Amino acid sequence: MPCRAELRHSRSQLAPLAANLLTSATRAMADRRSALNQSSKLLLSLSYKSVLARGYAVIKDEAGNLVQDKAALSPGDAVAIEFADGAVGATIAGSPVIKKKPRPPSDGGTQESLF
């Protein structure tokens, strides 16, 4: 009989500990799940693909290396341009296109003097 009494007493002490363990384990799993979700969101925000989605492009040379400045390219070089929705091949031309500023329309000297 004394063993059964001790066993009942031990069980009565163990039951709340088991409940606390289950609650703690559930809370720890929820905290880790939340941290993992936050890390996932951070990883997505730092991905270069999110930059592509904002309208930028990534340019790689024939070897697949990232082109970081125009000095790395020469006319005739083949490159791959990666956009958010896919990639295209291109060939580097000569100097960049210089856009001329539009001239104001000439009035032909017909404007009256303001003085």
C-alpha positions, 0 to 999 in steps of 0.5 A: 500500500505505501508504494501505491500512495507514493505512486499516486502522490508522484502522479499528482505532482507530475500531471501539472508538470506535464501540462506545463511542458506541453504548454511551453513546447507549444509556445516555443514552436509558435515562437520559432514558426513566427521567427522563421516566417519573419526570416523568410520575409526578410530573405524575400525583401533582400532578394535581387528578384524583388529589385527586378520586380521594381523595374531594374535589370541584371546584366551578365557577361558571356561567362555568366558573371555580373557586369557591375560597370560599363568599363567591363564591356566593349562593343560586340560583347554578348550579354544576358539581360535578366528582367523580372519576367525572363532574360534576353540576349543582347550585344553591346553596341558602340557609344551610348545614344546621346539624346538631344534636348528639344529646342524651343520652337522658333517664332521666326522673330515675329514676337513683339517687343515687351518694351 
